[in-house]
């Protein structure tokens, strides 16, 4: 065998060995990586859309989102996503910003709890205030768009006096409030709109029907007790109190603890209705000359 032939066979053998080793490396050692790359390529090809197709799909999803938001907005309550515990403090401050100085609210954060698939923050509210303002606070918490629940509530009465000694009838309260939220955005619309939390005045069930305290006559009104009817004129009636002070008053005008309800020119009398600490009293005065006759 010639030297040239031996060299050729050696080169062929080396080439076969290289090809064999390359095939083993590609199909044995790199087979997993190749399969992974092929799967990734198929996924990219499957999700490769034309820009016009993507725009059309975006518009469709936007319409569906608007419909879902409309449905959520029409619900009375929503459960927001990932709510901050600070937001409840801001809610209470916003609700009570126009309350009187007599109404005080203290907030204590109790912690975070889970209720099935939802979570809630728990707070303790204590304080005092006018009955109607406390009612507005309770109503705002219970009727707020973002779900809140009062789980425990106790009320009591409190009597204070102002600088002039006039009693002020207040209500003390203590309540536990749960503020709900979720880790999912499916339970609240994208844009938050609060419910109408306005309320009208209601009857104060804690206000005493009969009171020992009679407010002082700080406005210098006519005190009907012991007063005398001096004369009747078309414009009203002249009346003198026990101190000799003379007043000209007409129907509907306010007097101390009440009002002048009627002037009877035929019988020469005037009628008053007084509220003495919850006790209603009617007083009639007549001209002195009528008594003398």
ABEGO torsion letter per residue (X at the ends): XBAAAAAAAAAAAAAAAAAAAAAAAAAAAAAAAAAAAAAAAAAAAAABBBAAAAAAAAAAAAAAAAAAAAAAAABABBBBBGBBAAAAAAAAAAAAAABBAABBBBBBBAEBBBBEABBBBBBBBBEBEBAAAAAAAAAAAAABABBBBBABBBBBBBBBBBAAGBBBBBBBBBBBBBBBBBABAAABBABBBBBBABBBBBBBAABBABBABBBBBAAGBBBABGBBBABBBAAEBBBBBAAGBBBBBBBGBBBBGBBBABBBAAAGBBBBBBBBGGBBBBBBBBBAAAAAX
